[in-house]
Amino acid sequence: MAGETAGASGEGREEGMRLGQVWRIGGGALALGFLTLFVGGGGRHAIGLVLKPMAEALAWDRTLLGAVIAVFMGMTAVTMTVVGRLADRYPVGWILAGGFLVSAFGVGLMGFVETAWQAFLLYGVVFAVGNGAVSITPVGVMLTRRFGGQAGVANSIAISGMGLGQLVILAGLSAVLVDVGWRAVFFWLGAINLVAAPALLLAVREERRSRAAVADRPTDGLDAREAARRRAFWALMAAYAICGFQDFFVSAHVVAFALDRGVGQLFAGNLLAFMGLAGLAGVIVAGALADRLGPGWPTAACFVLRVLIFGLIAAAKDPLTIAVFALGYGFTYWATAPLTVLFVRDHFGPRNLGMISGMVTMTHHIAGGLGALAGAVLFDREGDYQSAFLLMTALSLVGVACTLAIGRRSRSSPPLAEPPKAG
């Protein structure tokens, strides 16, 4: 017993030393990534808050707003691929600051929308381009190259900003929605993005120091065409397509679903916020496990949990079950995000890390747009989400199979980078 206690204590000290080393080596880069994803990721799903009241106020059906979200996801996906390529070559800080300025313009003007074409332009194109630039793709490239063998933990810490941002930002916007209305939600979200831009410009110096601490641009690895010849590439694409299809179905429709079931507006709005809180735990657990076991097992575990969660909500739809569903799904929500660059690094090498991981994330987001649209179409056709829940349960089983087909890591993790020297 004493030996077991000592062993557990030693493991705790070792984990604390690992986290301390991660912060010592690149605390500034971590802070930059965390702030980016806190604002960019936390506000991305705000349209789910206003889906029902906005559709009712403008006399639109949910399929129309689902199509706006689908266009948004497609444009975001294309932007992520371009940004991933830029992040392989240029300082990430400038990309992020520019993305927040564009985001502020697009989403802020959504508060004045009266016609469908304005929503497609402002949210589906302008906000999508800005939000794609402040995404996990450039942040993941920066941190993975910076932290080497500790990349899973580093990315998880940064991506936990998405969960915390979703909790804080969406909880605040839920209160705005109840007190002022849906248009004010877009005004406030635009202001938040605008405030973030100069903060990121101040962080560019630290981001350059992080790049200076890493060796020259890596030459080991496959290009996109070579990677596409491997089975693991297509299995990875399929797994992330399923993940995205489910993620954005839930984020777009869970609040409207809860309202349809008679749940109060404030409680329903906070479902997304508490999904973010649960996601904080999930993303940290997934990143820590990935550094030890590789990214495959945490990803497969997420899909297994989704089988159970979607099966539960298909069977029962009372308020308690809805809350359990939101928290359970939220635990898996961000978990695969820090694993994308690890899959790419381990199977295809670091040379084109941004480009290939951007392609995977692009697939995730395009499928996400289709998931949001599919949920809206099924609701408008059938009057409820039951068929959608059954579809998501089946897709989770397919996701487990795709993850297992990716296979185990084929490359050893690179060593942790040395901290930059003073001066």
Secondary structure, 3 states (H helix, E strand, C coil): CHHHHHHHHHHHHHHHHHHHHHHHHHHHHHHHHHHHHHHHHHHCCCHHHHHHHHHHHHCCCHHHHHHHHHHHHHHHHHHHHHHHHHHCCCCHHHHHHHHHHHHHHHHHHHHHCCCHHHHHHHHHHHHHHHHHHCCHHHHHHHHHHHHHHHHHHHHHHHHHHHHHHHHHHHHHHHHHHHHCCHHHHHHHHHHHHHHHHHHHHHCHHHHHHHHHCCCCCCCCCCCHHHHCCCHHHHHHHHHHHHHHHHHHHHHHHHHHHHHHCCCCHHHHHHHHHHHHHHHHHHHHHHHHHHHHHCCHHHHHHHHHHHHHHHHHHHHCCCHHHHHHHHHHHHHHHCCCHHHHHHHHHHHHCCCCHHHHHHHHHHHHHHHHHHHHHHHHHHHHHHCCCHHHHHHHHHHHHHHHHHHHHHCCCCCCCCCCCCCCCCC
